[in-house]
Amino acid sequence: MHSTSKTPSQPEVTLRARGLTKVYQTGEVQVFALDSVDLDLFSGEMVVMLGPSGSGKSTLLNILGGLDAPTSGQVFFNDEEITATIDSALTRYRRDYVGFVFQFYNLISSLTARENVALVTEISKNPLDPAEALELVGLGERVDHFPAQLSGGEQQRVAIARAIAKRPALLLCDEPTGALDSKTGIVVLEAIERVNSELGTTTAIITHNSATASLADRVIYLADGRITRIVENSTRQAARDLQW
Amino acid sequence: MVARRVRALDRKLLRDLWRLKGQVLSIAFVIASGVALLVMSLSTHEALRITTDAYYERYRFGDVFATVKRAPRHMEAQLRAISGVQSIQLRISKQAILDLEGFTEPLMGRLVSIPEGEQPMLNRLVLRSGRLVAADNPDEVVINEAFAVAHGLIPGDMIEAIINGNKRRLRIVGTAQSPEFIYVMSPFALIPDKKRYGILWMGQSALEAAFDYQGAFNDLALTVVRGADTRRIIEALDILLAPYGSIGASDRSDHPSAWFVENELEQNKASARILPTIFLLVAAFLTNTVLSRLIATERSEIGLMKAFGYSNREVGWHYAKFVVAVALTGIFAGWVLGAILGQISTNGYARNLNLPLLIYQPSPMAFVLGAFVSVAVALAATSRAVSKAASLAPIVAMNPPEPPSFRNNGVLLGKVMSWLDEPTRIIVRQISRWPVRSLVTIMGFAGAVAMMVLSLYFTDAVDEILRTHFDELQREDLAIGFNEPKSSVVLQEVLHLPGVVSAEPMRIVPADFVSGHRRHRGSLQGVIRDSKLTQIYDVQRGQIPVPPNGLVLTSRLAEKLELRVGDEVEVRVLEGRRPVVMAKVAEVYDSYVGMLAYQNIDALNGLLKDRPVTQYVNAKIDESQQVELLKQLKNLPAVSTVAVKSVAVSNFNQTVADTMMIFVGFFSVFSFALGFGVTYNAQRISLSERGRELATLRVLGFSRRDALYILLGETTILVCVALPVGCLLGWMVTAVFVNAGGFQTELMRLPLLIAPSTFGTAVAVLLGASVASGIAMRRLVHKLDLISVLKTRE
């Protein structure tokens, strides 16, 4: 069994969120997507966020990734506030520090696997070689294939390679296995796990799937826009041992 | 069950139309423009045709006209006895020089007799102000309204005229219009001139006294009974009037005003057919580009509907209805716009033509035709997209969106690709992935450029006509006509007038040209050897010397008479001893203007067996003395006409601007709108197709500028390719247009010559339109919702 040790004893906080609230106004009704959420993400840790639909996990991830702004509250990345910044600074934050992986891959269909990765490495400061990033997710053989020529799992792994090729400080994955069958899903999770351990990237995964929780250092449960509890796993299970 | 489904689908249809309202409106606008142009042109033509016909009938416009030198009035019974003649009007009609205070140029006019105190039998007047002339005052005149308006004359004002060599002060008692003088044209002018040519209706006995014409007439008009053979009546008239110096009777088609009106209507009809057709074709192209891509973006919704159990037919019908709804929006807007513009344009024409009545009752034909053509064009343009939508497999909706398949490029393109950055690669692959779509888009852009070239071309055409006619051919500054042929001494007299630098004699004789069964009534102009002031100019070959013998004809006249160089043509001179002679065609030259015939003046005099006489003098003048010269000319009783070239040029511009440009103006506005519509739609659809990819790029850390680069890059490349294609297409469309029958009138033909600035402007306008629509896109890219685009499948 493959396992890694828990969070270091003196954890460094990569991302700190305080009092995050997101309110959507629907007609006369106010919907609290997030309600005063406080959260720290530690350097190099793997976090899984679990919760039913509408619990606010995607909203939280979007705000942490600089895609959305909270109604109130603050987010600090390495002690720098990103919630008070302008759009171009948010663009820089995403470009330099954040890697995203989406449920529906979001590859550029007119670019090959290598080019999809290069898309990101071309605008990064200290990127991996695109081929190397693809090697890391087990796609060394398929670098010159277009998305249409790849299976769903392969496309998702290209998306992961694309997300990590810039050596991001933060890897945010929104339902990365949501559109995949379990076998393919495990291959994708293995890739994420490998990136987390080999590059030390702080990783947050959103999922419906509670089986995924055992991969994490910490599991954050959300309901109705609040963090209901946080569970620390004493040991992390390896992705290839997961079953669902 | 079916009923419920249809209702739900219709709701979807309405919501889709609302959701895509920007695009729906811009396509509808293009369709509306085509329909509006069609309705406007057809209804304008129809209204003008009906109006002139009604005008002619109500005010009893003559069917046959004849001019003699002087004939006795007692002939009337004899003339009336010609079989088929209904009513007849004998009168005196004479040219005169007019003088208005504060107007330096001499003005020309025609004096026409009417019975005192009553309307003439034929060619009745439409009294617009004041009254008709009274019996007891020989100095009263009614003047034509256009002239009155041009000079601000009202009843009670005075006008001076040199009548039969005597200066007379005449009192204006009324203003009127007449079916006979819809257009008034001085003998020298290429086209009508309201300001410098007036019609003065004077009492019959007043004119008889002034010209010593008691019991005589020199002009007649008659109407014929329905079904009568006009040709035989003309023959009979010619026999009866020959002894009295008739220049030959003619029917309405040779009447100067009616002929000009007819030319105008023909030109209008040609534009009504051709311009909207071209426009609708381009609109079809655009509709195709836009609607087929729009339907393509609905892929997964179609799959869903199929999965729910909708049949191919229902889905196909749903999208066909979408297309029809867009077309109908355009059609209704086009109907309203077309009817309004039709009214405006008809009013404009009516004002120019001085029509006293206006019948604008567009028949349903134009509207039905516009609607039918537009729906047919829209459905035909999108049939492929609709049937593809209908036959889509339901599985499409169940799976995550299938990325469109791209392949690796060939070796060459691959090499090029390796030099490009990723965003540029995206652009290039998009274009090469859908070559047909890219081509169609290019053609849409090119069509917009072509339309602009065509609409701007008219100004070039007019400039070129002016250049060849007034700069190359008529090089004089001034032409002076005398009321009767003079000896050559008159040339010396003219040279002594103030400001005259050089002068040349010219002779113009009215003549019929007959070749076999073909005939043309015009005039033959005598030009001196090595003339400096009249130089025959062939638009292809340049200057052509007038040969010592034989005729020089415009190609238009040669074509009408089916003559070639070396052929003989019968010339029936219509003045003096009225000789009929055979003349050889020595040269045919290509000209944009009219049906002109020239001959060496000595040869012409020989042909007429006349001693050298001078009836016209062309002169080059010192501009600084023009005012003084004109003042003197006004007071010379022998002078019957004075034509100032610079005035003729500006009048030409004005008349062309007033008539042809009404139409062209609307057309240009629509063309510019088309340019914007095409670019806006192309970019808007790219955005809806690519919104997801662009949002992904934004999430990955690309700036808005990068996203905009990818979005606009594709259309920018296509626009750049389309520009030269559009210029070429514009040239081709213009060639088709120029060669279409209606624009080759006897009056003039349009040169196929497009100025570089026209291409430049068309190119600049499309670029401007793309920039404007790019700015609109910039706003949309800024508003790109990064989250929702990523969460939902397209």
Interface residues (C-beta under 8 A of the other chain):
Chain A: S58 N62 G65 L67 D68 D87 S88 T91 R92 R94 R95 D96 V98 F100 F102 Q103 F104 Y105 N106 L107 I108 S109 S110 L111 T112 E115 A118 L119 V120 E122 I123 S124 D144 F146 P147 A148 Q149 G152 Q155 R162 K166 D174 A179
Chain B: P400 P401 E402 P403 P404 S405 F406 R407 N408 D421 E422 P423 R425 I426 R429 Q430 R433 R692 E693 T696 L697 R698 V699 L700 G701 F702 S703 R704 L786 I787 L790 K791 R793
